[in-house]
Amino acid sequence: MELHDMPWRVRKVLVRVRDACDWRIRELLGDALIDRTIVRIAQRWRPFLKKPVFIGITGSAGKTTTKELLVAILSSNGKGSGNPASLNVLPEVGKTILRVLPSHDFCVAELSEDQPDAMRAQLALLQPSIGIVTVVGYDHLSKYESRDAIATEMAKLIAYLPAKGTAVLNADDELVASMAAHCVAKVITYGVTASADLRAEDVSAVWPDRLKMNLVYGDECAPARTQLCGTHWISSVLGAVGGGLAAGLSLKECATAIASVAPFDGRMQPITTHDGVTFIRDDFKAPLWAIDTCLEFMKAARARRKIVVIGELSDMGSQSKGVQYARVALLAQQVADVTVFVGPSASSVLKAKGPDIKNVLRVFGNVRDAAEYVNTMAREGDLVLLKGTNKQDHLLRILLARENDVACWRNDCKRDTFCDLCPDRTKPSGAPSLFQLHTNGMAAPQFQPTVQWDLDSNEQVVVGLGNADARYIGTPHNIGHELVEKLAASLGLNWVATPEAWIARGSSKGQQVCLIKVRTAINLTGSGLKFLSEKMAFTHEQCILVYDDLDTPIGAVRTRLNGSAGGHRGVASILEAFQTDAFRRVKVGVGSKVARSNPVEYVLTAFDAENRTATDLALVAAQVHVLKLVDNRAKAR
């Protein structure tokens, strides 16, 4: 029995024991030594394994599901094993071989193409006689020159196969199909194309129905029903069946065996909560090139309401991250009733928000706030897609929170394991939720009754970002505070202190202005500003944000009329609180060589004498930029 097949309580105990032992041994001896030793032992064990058929699977997507299906097929007629989960680098291939006994009939192993020439050592160790290639995508593109280069690496599996072996190739992928030309082994092609040896016909998979099809191989035909969600699993099903045929099983035996295989963890895995909300977990990885297939599944699905949650995307290619995220947001809004983006890049999609659609696109900087939003509005009969990169965002916590089974809200975990197997998931950690502050406001402030707080719609609000604590005065992160202070002095305005902010009001050339320094940590500015906007009756269109920018050279000043947060967490909190990126900004450059080495320490440390002089000159120029924005808007009205 594989680990993921066991009851979750048993899994929890075994994973905890395994991880504890593994960590202590590796801490003592070092990862490199342990991994080299595993590979060497596997090399010496492999010659004794003459009976088992060794099968290698590679591809940019679908390897794990293909492996699970194939193991089920082969297990119906023999004994053997496959690699656990998606562990497919060289030491894991070694561990897989060490699990094989001489009496076994088969061994199935995923092979990684995560970097150039990764296949060579894996093939020498595994020595497969059957090779399966699923699809060539854009995973690990940063390590390769092109998709063709990725295909060349995968093709090493097919070129390695002996003449008595079998290559199982996806005929629907031109790069995979072309590998047959360099193969001395028998070739079985598969796909929906009419020329494929093994074909899928009459395919359907509209949720809540699962993937089903008719399998055709030569003169044989067999109906196949699976538990998989979505038609994009066709290649995995056919690849596994092709592997079964290559190992000597009949088409009918293969079709019967795959019916019992549940979706693998985090791969379009449906889970229905106690109150009738169904989550589709596709949260293991989220390469940009594979997003469309998930959205196509949601578009065709039958559900009361469709909600799409997208976390960190990977393998973005040459285009900017902001452009790619915005494209995905536009596509998601076309198929979902509610689209949610979560993570450090979430604010970049606000530009894709439709002006006539209310609350259909929401962004959150962290998973905790996204979880509160989704679980507040989701109802029985809703279908929720979780699409993210597990190591980066751990979106599973949104589902676990609905079942009150998580208290860890760290954004910097970086663990590979899913949260339901983590022993620390119920330990409170991470930042507090900002969602309730954004939606319900903060505690009512004690405003001075002598001041008129309702702003006229023509009054412009200049918000200086910074940390409220006095120890941060004179640091790069408090440039925004300094700017509005100098602006107030030049305009002859007086500051009024409230529990939530310092506020100065007056006029510039007849135009009413309101200067604000929110009394909070800079990264939490959004909640305070949102509250003030509601109490003082101003909108984001009236606001000008002034703040430090590490990407702009020190002494330089730049103006923007809208856009993403650009990595500034304080700005991101504002865009998240208002759910729009339509804020005018004046950015004062604080970038330097010192900042690159330790940006967190740099922005919280006072300027040295040289940079202080350059910054003072920049603040003078920045005031001109702010007043120009004020004047331009006044003229436009």
C-alpha positions as CSV (number, residue, x, y, z in Angstrom):
1,M,0.0,0.0,0.0
2,E,1.3,3.4,-1.0
3,L,1.4,6.2,1.6
4,H,-1.3,8.3,-0.1
5,D,-3.7,5.2,0.0
6,M,-3.5,5.0,3.8
7,P,-6.0,6.6,6.2
8,W,-5.0,10.2,6.8
9,R,-4.4,9.6,10.6
10,V,-1.9,6.7,9.7
11,R,-0.4,8.9,7.0
12,K,0.1,11.7,9.5
13,V,2.0,9.5,12.0
14,L,4.1,7.8,9.3
15,V,5.0,11.1,7.6
16,R,6.0,12.6,10.9
17,V,8.2,9.7,11.9
18,R,9.8,9.5,8.4
19,D,10.5,13.2,8.3
20,A,11.9,13.3,11.8
21,C,14.3,10.4,11.0
22,D,15.2,11.7,7.6
23,W,15.9,15.2,8.9
24,R,18.2,13.9,11.7
25,I,20.2,11.6,9.5
26,R,20.6,14.3,6.8
27,E,21.5,16.9,9.4
28,L,24.3,14.6,10.7
29,L,25.7,13.4,7.4
30,G,24.6,16.0,4.8
31,D,22.3,15.7,1.9
32,A,24.9,15.2,-0.8
33,L,26.5,12.2,1.0
34,I,23.2,10.6,1.7
35,D,22.0,11.0,-1.9
36,R,25.3,9.7,-3.4
37,T,25.1,6.7,-1.1
38,I,21.5,5.9,-2.2
39,V,22.5,6.0,-5.9
40,R,25.5,3.8,-5.4
41,I,23.6,1.2,-3.5
42,A,20.9,1.2,-6.2
43,Q,23.5,0.8,-8.9
44,R,24.7,-2.4,-7.1
45,W,21.2,-3.7,-6.6
46,R,19.9,-3.1,-10.1
47,P,21.8,-6.1,-11.7
48,F,20.0,-8.5,-9.4
49,L,16.6,-7.4,-10.7
50,K,16.3,-9.4,-13.9
51,K,12.7,-10.5,-13.8
52,P,10.9,-7.1,-13.3
53,V,10.1,-4.9,-16.3
54,F,11.4,-1.4,-15.8
55,I,9.3,1.4,-17.2
56,G,10.3,5.1,-17.4
57,I,7.9,8.0,-17.8
58,T,8.8,11.5,-18.7
59,G,6.9,14.6,-19.8
60,S,6.2,18.2,-18.8
61,A,2.8,17.2,-17.3
62,G,0.8,14.1,-16.4
63,K,3.7,12.0,-15.3
64,T,2.4,11.2,-11.9
65,T,-1.1,10.4,-13.0
66,T,0.2,8.3,-15.8
67,K,2.4,6.4,-13.3
68,E,-0.5,5.9,-10.9
69,L,-2.7,4.5,-13.6
70,L,0.0,2.3,-15.0
71,V,0.8,0.9,-11.6
72,A,-2.9,0.0,-11.1
73,I,-2.9,-1.7,-14.5
74,L,0.2,-3.7,-13.9
75,S,-0.8,-4.5,-10.3
76,S,-4.0,-6.3,-11.6
77,N,-1.7,-8.9,-13.1
78,G,1.5,-8.9,-11.0
79,K,3.5,-7.4,-8.2
80,G,5.7,-4.3,-8.3
81,S,5.8,-0.6,-7.4
82,G,6.3,2.9,-8.6
83,N,8.0,6.0,-7.2
84,P,6.0,7.7,-4.4
85,A,4.2,10.9,-5.2
86,S,6.1,13.0,-7.7
87,L,9.6,12.2,-6.4
88,N,11.5,11.8,-9.6
89,V,15.1,13.2,-9.4
90,L,18.1,10.9,-9.4
91,P,18.2,9.9,-5.7
92,E,14.5,9.2,-5.8
93,V,14.9,6.9,-8.8
94,G,17.5,5.1,-6.7
95,K,15.1,4.7,-3.8
96,T,12.4,3.4,-6.2
97,I,14.9,0.7,-7.4
98,L,15.7,-0.2,-3.9
99,R,12.1,-1.0,-3.2
100,V,12.0,-3.6,-6.0
101,L,12.4,-7.2,-5.2
102,P,13.8,-9.8,-7.6
103,S,10.5,-11.6,-7.5
104,H,8.6,-8.5,-8.6
105,D,7.1,-8.2,-12.1
106,F,7.5,-4.5,-12.7
107,C,8.9,-1.1,-11.6
108,V,7.5,2.2,-12.8
109,A,9.5,5.4,-12.3
110,E,9.0,9.0,-13.3
111,L,12.1,10.6,-14.8
112,S,12.8,14.3,-14.4
113,E,13.9,16.6,-17.1
114,D,14.4,19.5,-14.6
115,Q,17.8,20.5,-16.1
116,P,19.9,19.6,-19.2
117,D,21.4,16.1,-19.2
118,A,19.4,15.1,-16.1
119,M,18.2,12.0,-18.0
120,R,21.6,10.4,-18.6
121,A,22.3,9.4,-15.0
122,Q,18.6,8.4,-14.4
123,L,18.6,6.1,-17.4
124,A,21.9,4.5,-16.6
125,L,20.4,3.7,-13.1
126,L,16.9,2.6,-14.1
127,Q,17.7,0.8,-17.4
128,P,14.1,0.8,-18.7
129,S,12.9,-1.4,-21.5
130,I,9.6,0.6,-21.9
131,G,9.5,4.3,-22.1
132,I,6.5,6.6,-22.1
133,V,6.5,10.3,-23.0
134,T,3.3,12.4,-22.2
135,V,3.7,15.9,-23.5
136,V,6.4,18.6,-24.1
137,G,5.4,21.8,-22.4
138,Y,7.3,24.8,-21.0
139,D,8.2,23.5,-17.5
140,H,11.8,24.4,-16.6
141,L,12.0,26.6,-19.7
142,S,14.5,28.9,-17.8
143,K,17.0,26.0,-17.8
144,Y,16.6,25.3,-21.6
145,E,16.8,27.5,-24.7
146,S,13.4,26.4,-26.1
147,R,10.7,23.8,-26.0
148,D,12.6,21.9,-28.7
149,A,15.6,21.7,-26.2
150,I,13.2,20.2,-23.6
151,A,12.0,17.6,-26.1
152,T,15.6,16.7,-26.9
153,E,16.3,15.9,-23.3
154,M,13.1,13.8,-23.0
155,A,14.0,12.0,-26.2
156,K,17.0,10.4,-24.5
157,L,14.6,8.0,-22.8
158,I,13.3,6.8,-26.1
159,A,16.8,6.6,-27.7
160,Y,18.0,4.5,-24.7
161,L,15.4,1.7,-25.2
162,P,16.7,-1.6,-26.5
163,A,15.4,-3.1,-29.7
164,K,13.2,-5.5,-27.8
165,G,11.7,-2.7,-25.8
166,T,8.7,-0.4,-26.5
167,A,8.3,3.3,-26.8
168,V,4.9,4.7,-26.0
169,L,4.5,8.1,-27.6
170,N,1.8,10.8,-27.7
171,A,0.8,11.3,-31.4
172,D,-1.1,14.5,-30.5
173,D,2.2,16.3,-29.6
174,E,4.3,16.8,-32.6
175,L,7.6,16.9,-30.6
176,V,6.8,13.7,-28.8
177,A,5.7,11.9,-32.0
178,S,8.9,12.9,-33.8
179,M,10.9,10.9,-31.2
180,A,9.9,7.7,-33.0
181,A,12.4,8.6,-35.8
182,H,15.3,8.0,-33.4
183,C,14.0,4.8,-31.8
184,V,15.2,1.2,-32.4
185,A,12.4,-0.2,-30.2
186,K,8.9,-1.0,-31.1
187,V,6.7,2.1,-31.1
188,I,3.1,2.5,-29.9
189,T,1.6,5.9,-30.6
190,Y,-1.5,7.1,-28.8
191,G,-3.9,10.1,-29.0
192,V,-7.2,11.2,-30.4
193,T,-5.7,11.7,-33.9
194,A,-6.9,9.0,-36.4
195,S,-3.3,7.9,-37.2
196,A,-2.6,6.9,-33.6
197,D,-2.2,3.1,-32.8
198,L,-4.1,3.5,-29.6
199,R,-7.0,6.0,-29.8
200,A,-9.6,7.6,-27.5
201,E,-13.0,8.0,-29.1
202,D,-16.3,9.4,-27.8
203,V,-14.6,11.3,-25.0
204,S,-16.6,13.1,-22.4
205,A,-15.8,14.7,-19.0
206,V,-18.2,17.5,-18.1
207,W,-18.3,18.0,-14.4
208,P,-19.8,16.4,-12.3
209,D,-19.2,13.5,-14.7
210,R,-15.8,12.0,-14.8
211,L,-13.6,11.3,-17.8
212,K,-14.8,8.4,-20.0
213,M,-14.0,7.2,-23.5
214,N,-13.8,4.2,-25.8
215,L,-10.4,2.8,-26.2
216,V,-9.4,1.5,-29.7
217,Y,-6.3,-0.5,-30.4
218,G,-6.2,-2.4,-33.7
219,D,-9.3,-4.5,-33.9
220,E,-10.0,-4.2,-30.2
221,C,-12.4,-1.8,-28.6
222,A,-13.1,-1.3,-24.8
223,P,-15.1,1.3,-22.9
224,A,-13.1,3.0,-20.2
225,R,-14.5,4.9,-17.2
226,T,-12.1,6.8,-14.9
227,Q,-12.4,8.9,-11.8
228,L,-10.4,11.7,-13.4
229,C,-11.7,15.3,-13.9
230,G,-11.2,16.9,-17.3
231,T,-10.5,15.8,-20.8
232,H,-6.9,16.9,-20.5
233,W,-6.1,13.6,-18.8
234,I,-6.6,11.8,-22.0
235,S,-2.9,11.6,-22.7
236,S,-2.2,10.2,-19.2
237,V,-4.9,7.5,-19.6
238,L,-3.7,6.5,-23.1
239,G,0.0,6.6,-22.0
240,A,-0.7,4.3,-19.1
241,V,-2.8,1.9,-21.3
242,G,-0.1,2.0,-23.9
243,G,2.4,1.0,-21.1
244,G,0.1,-1.8,-20.1
245,L,-0.2,-3.1,-23.7
246,A,3.6,-3.0,-24.0
247,A,3.9,-5.1,-20.8
248,G,1.6,-7.7,-22.3
249,L,-1.8,-6.9,-20.9
250,S,-5.0,-6.8,-23.0
251,L,-6.9,-3.6,-23.8
252,K,-9.8,-4.9,-21.7
253,E,-7.6,-5.6,-18.7
254,C,-6.2,-2.1,-18.9
255,A,-9.6,-0.4,-19.2
256,T,-10.9,-2.4,-16.2
257,A,-7.9,-1.5,-14.0
258,I,-8.0,2.2,-14.5
259,A,-11.5,2.6,-13.2
260,S,-10.4,2.2,-9.6
261,V,-7.7,4.9,-9.7
262,A,-8.7,8.1,-7.8
263,P,-7.2,11.5,-8.9
264,F,-3.8,12.0,-7.3
265,D,-3.4,14.6,-4.6
266,G,-3.4,18.1,-6.0
267,R,-4.0,17.1,-9.6
268,M,-7.6,18.1,-10.4
269,Q,-8.6,16.3,-7.2
270,P,-12.3,16.9,-6.2
271,I,-13.1,17.2,-2.4
272,T,-16.5,18.1,-1.2
273,T,-16.8,19.8,2.3
274,H,-19.3,19.0,5.0
275,D,-21.5,21.8,3.8
276,G,-21.6,20.9,0.1
277,V,-18.9,23.1,-1.5
278,T,-16.7,21.2,-3.9
279,F,-13.1,22.1,-4.3
280,I,-11.1,21.0,-7.3
281,R,-7.5,20.8,-6.0
282,D,-5.0,21.5,-8.8
283,D,-2.5,23.0,-6.4
284,F,0.6,21.0,-6.9
285,K,2.0,23.2,-9.6
286,A,0.8,26.0,-11.9
287,P,2.9,26.4,-15.1
288,L,1.4,29.2,-17.2
289,W,1.2,27.0,-20.3
290,A,-1.2,24.6,-18.5
291,I,-3.7,27.1,-17.1
292,D,-6.0,27.0,-20.1
293,T,-6.9,23.4,-19.6
294,C,-8.1,24.1,-16.1
295,L,-10.2,27.0,-17.2
296,E,-11.7,24.9,-20.0
297,F,-12.7,22.4,-17.4
298,M,-14.4,25.1,-15.4
299,K,-16.1,26.6,-18.4
300,A,-17.7,23.3,-19.3
301,A,-18.6,22.3,-15.7
302,R,-22.1,22.3,-14.4
303,A,-22.4,24.0,-11.0
304,R,-24.5,26.5,-9.1
305,R,-21.6,29.0,-9.2
306,K,-18.0,28.7,-10.3
307,I,-15.1,30.2,-8.3
308,V,-11.5,30.2,-9.6
309,V,-8.6,30.8,-7.1
310,I,-5.2,31.3,-8.7
311,G,-2.0,31.5,-6.7
312,E,1.6,31.7,-7.9
313,L,2.2,30.9,-11.6
314,S,5.5,29.5,-12.9
315,D,7.3,29.1,-16.2
316,M,6.2,32.5,-17.4
317,G,8.4,32.7,-20.5
318,S,9.8,36.0,-21.9
319,Q,6.8,38.3,-21.4
320,S,6.5,40.3,-18.1
321,K,4.8,38.6,-15.2
322,G,2.3,41.4,-15.0
323,V,1.2,41.0,-18.6
324,Q,0.9,37.2,-18.2
325,Y,-1.1,37.4,-15.0
326,A,-3.5,40.0,-16.6
327,R,-4.0,37.6,-19.5
328,V,-4.9,34.8,-17.2
329,A,-7.3,37.1,-15.3
330,L,-9.1,38.0,-18.4
331,L,-9.6,34.4,-19.3
332,A,-10.7,33.4,-15.8
333,Q,-13.3,36.1,-15.7
334,Q,-14.9,34.7,-18.8
335,V,-15.5,31.3,-17.2
336,A,-15.9,32.0,-13.5
337,D,-18.5,33.9,-11.5
338,V,-15.8,34.9,-9.1
339,T,-12.1,35.0,-9.7
340,V,-9.6,35.3,-6.9
341,F,-5.8,35.9,-7.3
342,V,-3.6,35.4,-4.2
343,G,0.1,36.1,-3.6
344,P,2.8,38.8,-4.1
345,S,1.9,39.2,-7.8
346,A,-1.9,39.4,-7.3
347,S,-2.2,43.1,-7.6
348,S,-0.9,43.0,-11.2
349,V,-4.2,41.6,-12.4
350,L,-6.3,44.5,-11.2
351,K,-5.8,46.1,-14.6
352,A,-7.9,43.3,-16.1
353,K,-10.8,44.1,-13.9
354,G,-14.0,44.7,-15.9
355,P,-15.4,48.2,-15.1
356,D,-19.0,46.9,-15.3
357,I,-18.5,43.8,-13.2
358,K,-18.7,44.1,-9.5
359,N,-16.7,41.8,-7.2
360,V,-16.0,39.3,-9.9
361,L,-12.2,39.8,-9.6
362,R,-10.6,40.0,-6.2
363,V,-6.9,40.1,-5.2
364,F,-5.3,39.2,-1.9
365,G,-1.6,39.4,-0.8
366,N,-1.8,36.3,1.4
367,V,-3.7,33.1,1.5
368,R,-5.3,33.8,4.9
369,D,-7.3,36.7,3.5
370,A,-8.2,34.8,0.4
371,A,-9.4,31.9,2.6
372,E,-11.6,34.2,4.6
373,Y,-13.1,35.8,1.5
374,V,-13.7,32.5,-0.3
375,N,-15.1,30.7,2.7
376,T,-17.3,33.7,3.6
377,M,-19.0,33.7,0.2
378,A,-18.9,30.1,-1.0
379,R,-22.2,28.2,-0.7
380,E,-23.5,24.6,-1.2
381,G,-23.3,23.6,-4.8
382,D,-20.4,26.0,-5.6
383,L,-17.5,24.6,-7.6
384,V,-14.1,26.1,-6.5
385,L,-10.9,25.5,-8.5
386,L,-7.7,25.9,-6.5
387,K,-4.8,26.5,-8.9
388,G,-1.4,27.2,-7.5
389,T,2.2,26.2,-6.8
390,N,2.2,24.2,-3.5
391,K,5.7,25.1,-2.5
392,Q,5.0,28.8,-3.0
393,D,1.5,29.4,-1.7
394,H,-0.1,26.2,-0.1
395,L,-3.6,27.0,-1.4
396,L,-4.9,23.8,0.3
397,R,-5.2,25.9,3.4
398,I,-8.3,27.5,1.9
399,L,-10.0,24.2,1.9
400,L,-8.6,23.2,5.3
401,A,-9.8,26.5,6.8
402,R,-13.4,25.7,5.8
403,E,-13.1,22.5,7.8
404,N,-11.4,24.4,10.7
405,D,-8.3,22.2,10.2
406,V,-5.5,24.8,9.9
407,A,-4.0,27.6,12.0
408,C,-0.7,28.1,10.1
409,W,-0.8,31.1,7.8
410,R,2.9,31.6,7.1
411,N,3.8,33.0,3.7
412,D,7.4,31.8,3.8
413,C,7.1,28.1,4.4
414,K,8.5,26.7,1.2
415,R,7.9,23.1,2.2
416,D,7.2,20.6,-0.6
417,T,4.6,18.6,1.3
418,F,0.9,19.4,1.2
419,C,-0.5,21.0,4.3
420,D,-2.8,18.1,5.3
421,L,0.4,16.1,6.0
422,C,2.2,18.8,7.9
423,P,2.4,18.4,11.7
424,D,2.6,22.2,12.1
425,R,-0.6,23.1,10.3
426,T,-2.6,23.5,13.5
427,K,0.0,25.6,15.2
428,P,-1.0,29.3,15.1
429,S,1.5,31.3,13.0
430,G,1.6,33.9,10.3
431,A,0.3,37.4,9.9
432,P,-3.2,38.4,11.2
433,S,-6.1,38.6,8.7
434,L,-6.6,41.9,7.0
435,F,-9.8,40.8,5.2
436,Q,-12.1,41.8,8.1
437,L,-10.4,45.1,8.4
438,H,-10.8,45.7,4.6
439,T,-14.5,44.8,4.7
440,N,-15.7,45.9,8.1
441,G,-13.4,48.7,9.0
442,M,-11.3,49.3,12.1
443,A,-12.4,50.5,15.5
444,A,-14.1,53.9,15.3
445,P,-11.6,56.7,15.8
446,Q,-11.9,59.6,18.2
447,F,-11.9,62.4,15.7
448,Q,-11.6,65.9,17.1
449,P,-15.1,67.5,16.8
450,T,-13.7,70.9,15.7
451,V,-12.5,69.5,12.4
452,Q,-14.8,69.0,9.4
453,W,-13.9,65.5,8.2
454,D,-16.2,65.0,5.2
455,L,-14.1,65.8,2.1
456,D,-15.5,67.5,-1.0
457,S,-15.3,65.3,-4.1
458,N,-12.9,67.8,-5.7
459,E,-10.4,67.7,-2.7
460,Q,-7.3,65.7,-3.5
461,V,-5.7,63.4,-0.9
462,V,-1.9,62.9,-0.8
463,V,-1.0,59.8,1.1
464,G,2.6,59.5,2.4
465,L,3.6,55.9,3.1
466,G,5.8,55.1,6.0
467,N,6.1,53.5,9.4
468,A,4.4,55.3,12.3
469,D,7.1,54.3,14.9
470,A,9.5,57.2,15.5
471,R,12.6,55.0,15.2
472,Y,12.0,54.7,11.5
473,I,12.3,58.5,10.9
474,G,15.0,59.2,8.3
475,T,14.9,55.7,6.7
476,P,14.1,54.9,3.0
477,H,10.8,53.4,3.9
478,N,9.6,56.7,5.4
479,I,10.2,58.8,2.3
480,G,6.5,59.1,1.9
481,H,6.1,60.6,5.4
482,E,8.9,63.0,4.8
483,L,7.5,64.2,1.5
484,V,4.0,65.1,2.9
485,E,5.7,66.8,5.9
486,K,7.7,69.0,3.6
487,L,4.7,69.6,1.4
488,A,2.7,70.6,4.5
489,A,5.4,73.0,5.6
490,S,5.6,74.6,2.1
491,L,1.9,75.1,2.0
492,G,1.7,76.3,5.6
493,L,-0.6,73.5,6.8
494,N,-0.9,72.2,10.4
495,W,-1.1,68.6,11.3
496,V,-4.0,67.2,13.4
497,A,-3.4,63.9,15.2
498,T,-6.1,61.2,15.4
499,P,-5.6,57.6,16.6
500,E,-5.6,56.4,13.0
501,A,-3.6,59.1,11.1
502,W,-2.0,62.5,11.1
503,I,-4.0,64.8,8.8
504,A,-3.3,68.2,7.3
505,R,-5.7,70.1,5.2
506,G,-5.5,73.3,3.2
507,S,-5.1,74.5,-0.4
508,S,-2.6,74.8,-3.2
509,K,-3.3,77.5,-5.8
510,G,-7.0,77.4,-4.9
511,Q,-7.2,73.6,-5.0
512,Q,-8.2,71.8,-1.8
513,V,-5.7,69.2,-0.6
514,C,-5.6,66.7,2.3
515,L,-2.3,65.2,3.4
516,I,-2.4,61.9,5.3
517,K,0.1,59.8,7.2
518,V,-1.6,56.6,8.3
519,R,-0.5,55.6,11.8
520,T,0.3,52.0,11.2
521,A,3.1,49.8,9.9
522,I,3.8,50.6,6.2
523,N,2.8,47.1,5.0
524,L,-0.6,47.5,6.6
525,T,-1.4,51.0,5.2
526,G,-4.3,49.7,3.1
527,S,-6.6,48.8,6.0
528,G,-6.1,52.2,7.7
529,L,-6.5,54.2,4.4
530,K,-9.6,52.2,3.4
531,F,-11.2,53.0,6.8
532,L,-10.3,56.7,6.5
533,S,-11.7,56.8,2.9
534,E,-15.1,55.6,4.2
535,K,-15.2,57.9,7.2
536,M,-14.0,61.0,5.3
537,A,-15.9,60.2,2.1
538,F,-13.1,60.2,-0.5
539,T,-12.3,57.7,-3.2
540,H,-9.2,56.2,-4.8
541,E,-9.6,58.6,-7.7
542,Q,-8.9,61.5,-5.3
543,C,-5.7,59.9,-4.0
544,I,-2.0,60.3,-4.8
545,L,0.4,57.8,-3.2
546,V,3.9,58.9,-2.4
547,Y,6.5,56.3,-1.4
548,D,10.0,54.8,-1.7
549,D,11.0,52.7,-4.7
550,L,13.9,50.3,-4.6
551,D,13.8,49.9,-8.4
552,T,14.4,53.6,-9.0
553,P,17.9,55.0,-8.5
554,I,18.4,57.1,-5.4
555,G,17.7,60.7,-6.1
556,A,15.3,60.0,-9.1
557,V,11.6,60.7,-9.0
558,R,9.0,58.9,-11.2
559,T,5.2,59.4,-11.7
560,R,2.6,56.7,-12.5
561,L,-1.1,57.0,-13.1
562,N,-1.9,53.4,-12.2
563,G,-0.4,49.9,-12.2
564,S,0.7,47.1,-9.9
565,A,2.5,47.4,-6.6
566,G,5.8,46.7,-8.1
567,G,6.8,44.6,-5.1
568,H,6.1,47.4,-2.5
569,R,4.0,45.7,0.2
570,G,2.6,48.9,1.5
571,V,1.2,49.8,-1.9
572,A,0.0,46.2,-2.4
573,S,-2.0,46.5,0.8
574,I,-3.7,49.7,-0.5
575,L,-4.5,48.1,-3.9
576,E,-5.9,45.1,-2.1
577,A,-8.0,47.1,0.3
578,F,-9.5,49.2,-2.5
579,Q,-9.5,46.3,-5.1
580,T,-8.2,48.7,-7.8
581,D,-4.8,49.8,-9.2
582,A,-6.1,53.1,-10.4
583,F,-4.0,55.2,-7.9
584,R,-1.8,58.0,-9.0
585,R,1.7,57.7,-7.6
586,V,4.9,59.6,-7.0
587,K,7.8,57.2,-6.4
588,V,11.0,58.5,-4.9
589,G,14.0,56.4,-5.8
590,V,16.0,54.8,-3.0
591,G,17.7,52.1,-5.0
592,S,21.4,51.5,-4.5
593,K,24.0,48.7,-4.6
594,V,23.7,48.3,-0.8
595,A,19.9,47.8,-1.2
596,R,20.4,44.7,-3.4
597,S,22.3,42.8,-0.8
598,N,19.8,43.1,2.1
599,P,16.8,45.2,1.0
600,V,14.8,44.6,4.2
601,E,17.6,46.0,6.4
602,Y,18.3,48.8,4.0
603,V,14.9,50.3,3.9
604,L,14.7,50.3,7.7
605,T,18.1,51.9,8.3
606,A,18.7,55.7,8.2
607,F,20.4,57.2,5.1
608,D,24.1,57.8,5.2
609,A,25.3,61.4,4.6
610,E,25.8,61.0,0.8
611,N,22.4,59.4,0.2
612,R,20.7,61.8,2.6
613,T,21.8,64.8,0.4
614,A,20.6,63.1,-2.8
615,T,17.3,62.2,-1.1
616,D,16.7,65.8,0.1
617,L,17.1,67.0,-3.5
618,A,14.7,64.3,-4.7
619,L,12.1,65.3,-2.1
620,V,12.1,68.8,-3.5
621,A,11.5,67.5,-7.0
622,A,8.9,65.1,-5.7
623,Q,6.8,67.9,-4.3
624,V,6.7,69.5,-7.8
625,H,5.5,66.1,-9.2
626,V,2.8,65.9,-6.6
627,L,1.5,69.4,-7.1
628,K,1.6,68.8,-10.9
629,L,-0.7,65.8,-10.5
630,V,-3.0,67.9,-8.3
631,D,-3.1,70.7,-10.9
632,N,-3.6,68.3,-13.8
633,R,-6.7,66.7,-12.1
634,A,-8.1,70.1,-11.2
635,K,-7.8,71.2,-14.8
636,A,-9.3,68.0,-16.1
637,R,-12.4,68.6,-14.0
